[in-house]
Amino acid sequence: MKSPAQRREQLQSRFDALKDRLRRIETELDSHHTKDWEDLAVEREPDEVLQDLGVAGQLEMRQIEVAFDRIGAGEYGVCTKCGEAISEERLDLLPHTPFCRNCAT
């Protein structure tokens, strides 16, 4: 069983990776400098996918921040819906989850 400090470290590592990914996405989205409208349209085709990845990354970062709060409050690993313990296997897969398997479905 991982300690709250180990979980915090795991979450911080994921948070840092997401932050770096969002920075790279932002750089890519800002990199279009073509003046020609047709070329610009072609350059911007993958932007929607990048924006969706950015939104998903921001959401996960917010979930991680909430998990940090739960660790600080001593409530980490407890389902926020039913109050039961969240399984270690579930926390290994989704360390930021606030729900046990049953409440997540």
CORHU-V205992 format. One record per residue. N is the residue number from 1. RES is the residue in one small letter. PSI is psi as a letter, one per 20 degrees, with the letter a starting at -180 (NA if undefined). D_LAST is the distance of its C-alpha to the last C-alpha in whole Angstrom. Layout:
# CORHU-V205992
N_RES_PSI_D_LAST ; N_RES_PSI_D_LAST
This chain:
# CORHU-V205992
1_m_p_24 ; 2_k_q_24 ; 3_s_r_26 ; 4_p_h_25 ; 5_a_h_28 ; 6_q_g_27 ; 7_r_g_23 ; 8_r_g_25 ; 9_e_g_27 ; 10_q_g_25 ; 11_l_g_23 ; 12_q_h_26 ; 13_s_g_27 ; 14_r_g_24 ; 15_f_g_25 ; 16_d_h_29 ; 17_a_g_28 ; 18_l_g_26 ; 19_k_g_29 ; 20_d_g_31 ; 21_r_g_29 ; 22_l_h_29 ; 23_r_g_33 ; 24_r_h_33 ; 25_i_g_32 ; 26_e_g_33 ; 27_t_g_37 ; 28_e_g_36 ; 29_l_h_35 ; 30_d_i_39 ; 31_s_i_41 ; 32_h_o_42 ; 33_h_j_45 ; 34_t_p_47 ; 35_k_h_49 ; 36_d_p_49 ; 37_w_h_46 ; 38_e_g_46 ; 39_d_h_45 ; 40_l_h_43 ; 41_a_g_41 ; 42_v_g_41 ; 43_e_h_40 ; 44_r_i_37 ; 45_e_g_35 ; 46_p_i_33 ; 47_d_h_32 ; 48_e_g_29 ; 49_v_g_27 ; 50_l_g_28 ; 51_q_g_27 ; 52_d_g_24 ; 53_l_h_24 ; 54_g_g_25 ; 55_v_g_23 ; 56_a_h_20 ; 57_g_g_22 ; 58_q_g_23 ; 59_l_g_19 ; 60_e_h_19 ; 61_m_g_22 ; 62_r_h_21 ; 63_q_h_18 ; 64_i_g_20 ; 65_e_h_23 ; 66_v_h_20 ; 67_a_h_19 ; 68_f_g_23 ; 69_d_g_24 ; 70_r_h_21 ; 71_i_g_23 ; 72_g_h_26 ; 73_a_i_25 ; 74_g_k_25 ; 75_e_j_21 ; 76_y_p_19 ; 77_g_j_17 ; 78_v_p_16 ; 79_c_p_13 ; 80_t_i_14 ; 81_k_g_12 ; 82_c_i_13 ; 83_g_j_15 ; 84_e_r_15 ; 85_a_q_16 ; 86_i_p_13 ; 87_s_q_15 ; 88_e_h_17 ; 89_e_g_16 ; 90_r_g_13 ; 91_l_h_15 ; 92_d_h_18 ; 93_l_g_16 ; 94_l_m_14 ; 95_p_i_17 ; 96_h_j_16 ; 97_t_p_12 ; 98_p_i_12 ; 99_f_q_9 ; 100_c_r_9 ; 101_r_g_7 ; 102_n_g_6 ; 103_c_h_5 ; 104_a_h_4 ; 105_t_NA_0
